[in-house]
Amino acid sequence: MSSSPQTSPQKPLEVTIRQLREGDLPAADRVMRLAFGTFLGMPDPLKFMGDADYVRTRWRADPSAAIAAEVGGELAGTNFVTRWGSVGFFGPLTIRPDFWDRGIAQQLLRPTMGLFEKWGVRHAGLFTFANSPKHVNLYQKFGFWPRFLTSLMEISVPKDAAPAPKRWARFSDLFAGDKELCLQACRKLTNSIYEGLDVQREIRAVDAQKLGDTVLTWGGGELTGFAVCHAGPGSEAGSEKCYIKFAAVRSGPNAAQEFRRLLDACREFARSRGANSLSAGVNLARLDAYREMLDAGFQVARQGILMERNGAPGYNRPGVFLIDDWR
Ligand SMILES: CC(C)(COP(=O)(O)OP(=O)(O)OC[C@H]1O[C@@H](n2cnc3c(N)ncnc32)[C@H](O)[C@@H]1OP(=O)(O)O)[C@@H](O)C(=O)NCCC(=O)NCCS
């Protein structure tokens, strides 16, 4: 009788799902870096993202939307959920590698769907690795379908360029009352692109946590565009880098021109912060925005896939000059 090697079935894990607490942040940061670094095959996985940060910035932006999974008293994984008005997305979702394929991500995704439900978001999605059947399959179970690629793009920031006349403003320079008026103007602009889209959470987080600044462009007494920029260590950009987390210009006949002006303003802002590079992600369904970025000199550094609930396109359509990547 021949005996074949048998793998004993793994015992089901006892997983506790709860809100992520401030005291968890060092462990959560470690799990996030270890998970991505391991998945990407880095020799030292903990070096993933260098001195850039997702965990603390996103927890501080909204602690009630950060979910933890605990096994045997230890942190096994986390997920961060973001609400932009009528739009919601999640990530980074990370599980400690020794717990992979034990269903923990799915346990974190159930309350994530609950938050979308509670918030009443109309459009929801995530950004993931386009080449991973595991990732795509996992999210499909929750009704998210792969759509267009999102390009993560970069442009260098010359240190010695002659200073251009400043045609933009910084949110951080405004007085408190003017900040509220400016947030209203930003909301009006994004609402004209997708009903209910409101990124005030990002603008406030960058301002309160001093992660960078929001670059504002005005014309004819109205806000024509804005860009929420992270810059430097401890932000989502990292040392000597600037990252546009969200940017949009008002739709209309001058949108392409205004978008170019906003990109130039972001580059100037990046230079003012001593950054060597400026990065920004754009979904390729926003073809006009992508082409304008290529024309401006941005190059594609990496690509991932956007997955959207029920395959709905949200604001991902040509003619929308908007930057975000839901990383
Ligand atoms: C991606 C990640 C969050 C998944 O976490 P996890 O706890 O291992 O996921 P789960 O066990 O809940 O679910 C994985 C599912 O994919 C399935 N799967 C695994 N490999 C697969 C493959 N090659 N093709 C298709 N499906 C696959 C599993 O079988 C499981 O489904 P099942 O429960 O129906 O069997 C985790 O691997 C991780 O942290 N990766 C590194 C960081 C990362 O990439 N985060 C996500 C960024 S979008």
The ligand as an ORCA input file, in Angstrom:
! r2SCAN-3c Opt
* xyz 0 1
  C      -4.226     40.303     -0.297
  C      -4.381     39.939      1.189
  C      -4.921     41.168      1.931
  C      -5.384     38.798      1.289
  O      -5.538     38.433      2.646
  P      -5.915     36.936      3.089
  O      -6.306     36.983      4.523
  O      -4.832     36.047      2.668
  O      -7.211     36.683      2.168
  P      -8.381     35.634      2.451
  O      -7.780     34.378      2.980
  O      -9.485     36.248      3.234
  O      -8.971     35.433      0.997
  C      -8.169     35.075     -0.072
  C      -9.018     34.346     -1.091
  O      -8.304     34.274     -2.336
  C      -8.215     32.928     -2.739
  N      -6.980     32.744     -3.485
  C      -5.738     32.541     -2.999
  N      -4.870     32.421     -4.016
  C      -5.584     32.549     -5.159
  C      -5.256     32.514     -6.545
  N      -4.006     32.319     -6.954
  N      -6.248     32.722     -7.434
  C      -7.520     32.899     -7.051
  N      -7.888     32.944     -5.749
  C      -6.927     32.766     -4.823
  C      -8.236     32.148     -1.456
  O      -8.523     30.814     -1.702
  C      -9.292     32.907     -0.682
  O     -10.594     32.610     -1.121
  P     -11.469     31.404     -0.400
  O     -11.640     31.800      1.022
  O     -12.764     31.400     -1.165
  O     -10.678     30.172     -0.555
  C      -3.040     39.477      1.820
  O      -2.534     38.429      1.047
  C      -1.993     40.579      1.918
  O      -1.851     41.219      2.943
  N      -1.189     40.765      0.831
  C      -0.133     41.745      0.782
  C      -0.671     43.181      0.819
  C      -1.692     43.397     -0.251
  O      -1.478     43.071     -1.407
  N      -2.835     43.987      0.134
  C      -3.942     44.242     -0.759
  C      -3.699     45.460     -1.559
  S      -5.073     45.812     -2.613
*
